[in-house]
Amino acid sequence: MQKREVGFTLIELLTVIAIIAVLAAILFPLAGTVREQARASDCMTKMHQLYVAARVYKEDEGAFPPALFGYVETLSTAPGCTSDPEVPRAIPYAGAGSYVAPDKIISGFLYREQVKSASVFRCPDAPASSANAVTVARYPNTQPGDPNAPGYWPASWIGAMLQANGCPSDEYGTVDCHWEVNPADPCVGHLYLQPKYFYVADAYDIGPRIGPDGRVVTGASGEIIYDRHYSTDWTGVKGLDDLPNQLKYADPPADTTLLTYCTWHQASYNTGTAIAISLAGTARKIDMRRIQRDGPNVFAR
């Protein structure tokens, strides 16, 4: 009997390899899209938790919190801060020395009373390197008469108001600072007009600024420029001509009032969208260009 060798021809092998390559080219991007959809869904869930917590805080305190998570903290045993040097007091960080990890802060707002885990405040698209990093955050300096100005938001003047009160300002906007602190306070008076520091992982109080090209805006030294994404006051003024849809008012219209938004999805994966949530608890993806155009008015149009 004649023995026959069984195997694949070169053409058959090349055909199989080509089919595998085509399938991989189709499935790999799809898998990435599915993962990003899962991260976006997780982000919306966290936003809704913060929405519920902010509502509870409002009921308890009579106003929405100054920040959702809290400011970076350091421990002080200065005589004006504590009468017992063995019991340090947590005060806002001033930019020098050591500070506590995000999950160790004491004077948070929604954390730890309404929200027990610091991980709720972190977007799943934020890089792992942001876990303990800190930064300042800005409000764009907006001029209502110049709609072509970078970061222009109609009727959003708080950057100019803070600048007028003495907060530091540069070409990227006005740094949110402790302008309301009493400089005579023996414990925290040194913070007067000093920047407020935020944890980079605090993705719903602040977030990376996205430029018109869809890329993250960076400073002269390559540092990421962060903007405030949660604010009770977007204009810095009150009156009949002021925007009614701001958290500083007693009863803002829930459907058109922004609670916060997140830009990490665009910053990390160029999704073309940000995720925002209204005071009505509606969280959804919104075109990045619309966020850039409307800012705190994104739900009003």
C-alpha positions as CSV (number, residue, x, y, z in Angstrom):
1,M,0.0,0.0,0.0
2,Q,1.2,3.5,-0.8
3,K,1.6,5.8,2.2
4,R,0.2,9.3,1.8
5,E,1.4,12.4,3.7
6,V,-1.5,14.7,4.9
7,G,-0.9,18.4,5.4
8,F,-1.7,21.9,4.3
9,T,-0.4,23.5,1.2
10,L,1.4,26.9,1.4
11,I,-1.6,28.6,-0.3
12,E,-4.0,27.2,2.3
13,L,-1.8,28.4,5.2
14,L,-1.5,31.9,3.7
15,T,-5.3,32.0,3.2
16,V,-5.9,31.0,6.9
17,I,-3.4,33.7,8.0
18,A,-5.1,36.3,5.9
19,I,-8.5,35.4,7.3
20,I,-7.2,35.7,10.9
21,A,-5.6,39.0,10.1
22,V,-8.9,40.4,8.7
23,L,-10.8,39.1,11.7
24,A,-8.3,40.7,14.1
25,A,-8.5,44.0,12.4
26,I,-12.3,43.9,12.8
27,L,-12.5,42.6,16.4
28,F,-9.6,44.5,18.1
29,P,-11.1,48.0,17.6
30,L,-14.6,46.6,18.5
31,A,-13.2,45.2,21.7
32,G,-11.7,48.6,22.5
33,T,-15.0,50.3,21.8
34,V,-16.8,47.8,24.1
35,R,-14.3,48.5,26.9
36,E,-14.7,52.3,26.5
37,Q,-18.5,51.9,26.6
38,A,-18.2,50.0,29.8
39,R,-15.9,52.7,31.3
40,A,-18.4,55.4,30.2
41,S,-21.2,53.5,31.8
42,D,-19.2,53.2,35.0
43,C,-18.6,57.0,34.9
44,M,-22.3,57.7,34.5
45,T,-23.0,55.4,37.5
46,K,-20.5,57.3,39.6
47,M,-21.9,60.6,38.5
48,H,-25.4,59.5,39.5
49,Q,-24.1,58.5,43.0
50,L,-22.6,62.0,43.4
51,Y,-25.9,63.5,42.2
52,V,-27.8,61.7,44.9
53,A,-25.2,62.6,47.5
54,A,-25.2,66.3,46.5
55,R,-29.0,66.3,46.8
56,V,-28.7,64.9,50.3
57,Y,-26.0,67.4,51.2
58,K,-28.3,70.2,50.0
59,E,-31.1,68.9,52.2
60,D,-28.9,68.7,55.2
61,E,-26.8,71.9,54.8
62,G,-29.2,74.2,52.9
63,A,-26.8,74.6,50.0
64,F,-24.8,72.6,47.6
65,P,-21.2,71.9,48.7
66,P,-18.3,74.1,47.6
67,A,-16.7,71.0,46.0
68,L,-17.8,67.5,45.6
69,F,-14.8,65.6,47.0
70,G,-12.7,68.2,48.9
71,Y,-9.5,70.1,48.6
72,V,-6.0,68.6,49.1
73,E,-5.2,68.5,52.8
74,T,-2.1,68.8,54.9
75,L,-1.7,68.2,58.6
76,S,-0.8,71.2,60.8
77,T,0.2,71.5,64.5
78,A,0.6,75.3,64.3
79,P,-0.5,77.0,67.6
80,G,-3.3,78.7,65.8
81,C,-4.7,75.4,64.4
82,T,-4.6,73.1,67.4
83,S,-4.0,73.4,71.1
84,D,-2.5,70.0,71.3
85,P,0.6,69.4,69.1
86,E,0.0,65.7,69.4
87,V,-3.4,66.1,67.5
88,P,-2.7,67.8,64.1
89,R,-5.5,69.6,62.3
90,A,-6.3,68.9,58.7
91,I,-6.2,72.2,56.7
92,P,-6.0,73.0,52.9
93,Y,-2.7,72.3,51.3
94,A,-0.7,75.4,50.3
95,G,1.5,73.9,47.6
96,A,4.6,73.0,49.7
97,G,5.5,70.1,52.0
98,S,3.6,66.9,52.4
99,Y,-0.1,66.2,52.0
100,V,-2.4,63.3,52.8
101,A,-3.6,60.7,50.3
102,P,-7.0,61.3,48.8
103,D,-8.7,58.6,50.8
104,K,-7.3,60.0,54.1
105,I,-8.7,63.5,54.0
106,I,-10.8,64.5,56.9
107,S,-12.6,67.7,55.8
108,G,-14.2,66.4,52.6
109,F,-17.7,67.5,51.5
110,L,-19.5,64.6,50.0
111,Y,-16.7,62.3,51.2
112,R,-17.0,60.7,53.8
113,E,-20.5,61.5,55.0
114,Q,-22.6,60.8,51.9
115,V,-20.1,58.9,49.8
116,K,-17.9,56.4,51.7
117,S,-15.4,55.5,49.0
118,A,-12.9,57.9,47.4
119,S,-12.9,55.7,44.3
120,V,-16.4,57.0,43.4
121,F,-14.8,60.3,42.6
122,R,-12.4,58.9,40.1
123,C,-13.3,58.4,36.4
124,P,-12.3,54.9,35.1
125,D,-10.5,56.6,32.1
126,A,-8.2,58.7,34.4
127,P,-4.7,57.3,34.3
128,A,-3.4,55.3,37.2
129,S,-0.6,57.8,37.6
130,S,-3.1,60.4,38.8
131,A,-3.9,58.5,42.0
132,N,-2.0,60.8,44.4
133,A,-1.1,63.7,42.2
134,V,-2.3,67.2,43.0
135,T,-2.9,70.3,40.8
136,V,-4.5,73.7,40.7
137,A,-7.6,74.3,38.5
138,R,-8.7,77.3,36.5
139,Y,-11.7,79.1,35.3
140,P,-11.3,80.6,31.8
141,N,-11.1,84.3,31.7
142,T,-14.1,84.9,29.6
143,Q,-15.0,88.2,27.9
144,P,-18.7,88.2,26.8
145,G,-17.9,90.5,24.0
146,D,-15.3,88.2,22.4
147,P,-16.9,84.8,21.4
148,N,-13.7,83.8,19.7
149,A,-11.7,83.9,22.9
150,P,-10.3,80.5,24.0
151,G,-12.6,78.9,26.5
152,Y,-15.4,81.4,25.8
153,W,-18.6,80.5,27.6
154,P,-21.6,82.8,27.2
155,A,-22.3,84.6,30.5
156,S,-19.6,82.7,32.4
157,W,-17.7,85.5,34.1
158,I,-16.4,84.0,37.4
159,G,-12.8,83.9,36.1
160,A,-12.8,87.7,35.7
161,M,-14.5,88.0,39.2
162,L,-11.8,85.9,40.9
163,Q,-9.1,87.8,39.0
164,A,-10.6,91.1,40.3
165,N,-10.5,89.7,43.8
166,G,-6.8,89.0,43.5
167,C,-6.6,85.3,42.4
168,P,-3.6,84.6,40.2
169,S,-4.2,84.7,36.5
170,D,-2.3,83.8,33.3
171,E,-3.0,83.1,29.7
172,Y,-4.8,79.9,30.6
173,G,-7.3,81.6,32.9
174,T,-7.8,82.4,36.6
175,V,-6.6,79.9,39.2
176,D,-9.3,79.1,41.7
177,C,-8.0,80.4,45.0
178,H,-8.9,81.0,48.6
179,W,-10.1,84.6,48.1
180,E,-12.8,84.1,50.8
181,V,-10.3,83.3,53.6
182,N,-9.8,85.8,56.4
183,P,-6.1,86.7,56.2
184,A,-6.1,87.4,59.9
185,D,-7.1,83.8,60.7
186,P,-4.2,82.4,62.8
187,C,-4.5,78.9,61.2
188,V,-5.5,79.4,57.6
189,G,-4.9,83.1,57.0
190,H,-1.7,82.2,55.0
191,L,-4.0,80.7,52.4
192,Y,-5.5,84.0,51.5
193,L,-5.3,84.4,47.6
194,Q,-3.3,81.2,47.4
195,P,-4.4,78.5,44.9
196,K,-6.8,75.8,45.9
197,Y,-5.2,72.4,45.3
198,F,-7.2,69.5,44.0
199,Y,-6.4,65.8,43.7
200,V,-6.0,64.9,40.0
201,A,-8.0,61.8,40.7
202,D,-10.9,64.0,41.7
203,A,-12.4,63.7,38.2
204,Y,-15.7,65.4,38.8
205,D,-14.5,68.6,40.6
206,I,-11.8,69.2,37.9
207,G,-10.7,67.7,34.6
208,P,-8.2,68.3,31.8
209,R,-9.0,71.2,29.5
210,I,-9.6,70.1,25.9
211,G,-8.5,72.4,23.1
212,P,-10.3,73.1,19.8
213,D,-8.2,70.4,18.2
214,G,-9.6,67.8,20.6
215,R,-6.3,67.5,22.5
216,V,-5.4,68.1,26.1
217,V,-4.2,71.7,26.7
218,T,-0.7,71.8,28.3
219,G,1.3,74.7,29.7
220,A,4.7,75.9,28.8
221,S,6.4,73.2,30.9
222,G,4.2,70.5,29.5
223,E,1.8,70.4,32.6
224,I,-1.8,69.6,31.9
225,I,-4.2,72.6,32.4
226,Y,-7.1,71.6,34.6
227,D,-10.5,73.4,34.7
228,R,-13.2,73.4,37.3
229,H,-16.0,71.2,36.2
230,Y,-18.1,71.5,39.3
231,S,-19.0,74.9,40.6
232,T,-21.9,76.4,42.5
233,D,-21.2,79.8,40.8
234,W,-20.3,80.3,37.1
235,T,-20.8,84.0,36.9
236,G,-19.6,85.6,40.2
237,V,-22.6,87.9,40.2
238,K,-26.3,87.9,41.2
239,G,-29.2,89.8,39.8
240,L,-32.1,89.8,37.4
241,D,-29.7,89.4,34.4
242,D,-27.8,86.5,36.0
243,L,-28.1,82.9,34.8
244,P,-30.8,81.2,36.9
245,N,-29.4,77.7,36.3
246,Q,-26.6,77.8,38.9
247,L,-26.2,75.8,42.1
248,K,-25.8,78.9,44.2
249,Y,-29.5,79.7,43.9
250,A,-32.1,78.1,46.2
251,D,-34.1,76.4,43.5
252,P,-32.4,76.3,40.2
253,P,-34.2,74.6,37.3
254,A,-33.1,71.0,37.5
255,D,-33.4,70.1,33.8
256,T,-31.1,72.9,32.7
257,T,-28.7,73.2,35.6
258,L,-25.3,71.4,35.2
259,L,-24.0,69.5,38.2
260,T,-20.7,68.4,36.7
261,Y,-19.0,66.9,33.7
262,C,-16.0,64.7,32.8
263,T,-13.4,65.2,30.0
264,W,-11.2,62.2,30.8
265,H,-12.9,60.1,28.1
266,Q,-11.8,62.6,25.4
267,A,-8.4,63.2,27.1
268,S,-7.5,59.5,27.3
269,Y,-9.3,57.9,24.3
270,N,-10.3,60.7,22.0
271,T,-14.0,59.7,22.1
272,G,-15.2,63.0,20.8
273,T,-17.5,63.3,23.8
274,A,-17.7,64.4,27.5
275,I,-20.1,63.0,30.0
276,A,-22.2,65.4,31.9
277,I,-25.0,65.2,34.5
278,S,-27.8,67.7,35.2
279,L,-29.3,68.5,38.5
280,A,-32.3,66.4,37.4
281,G,-30.0,63.4,37.5
282,T,-29.7,62.9,33.8
283,A,-26.2,61.7,32.7
284,R,-25.3,61.4,29.1
285,K,-22.6,61.7,26.5
286,I,-22.4,65.1,25.0
287,D,-20.4,66.2,21.9
288,M,-17.1,67.7,23.1
289,R,-17.5,70.7,20.8
290,R,-20.9,71.5,22.5
291,I,-19.3,71.3,25.9
292,Q,-16.6,73.7,24.8
293,R,-19.2,76.0,23.3
294,D,-21.8,76.0,26.0
295,G,-19.9,75.1,29.2
296,P,-22.3,75.4,32.2
297,N,-25.2,76.1,29.8
298,V,-24.8,72.7,28.1
299,F,-28.2,71.5,29.4
300,A,-29.9,74.8,28.7
301,R,-29.9,74.4,24.9
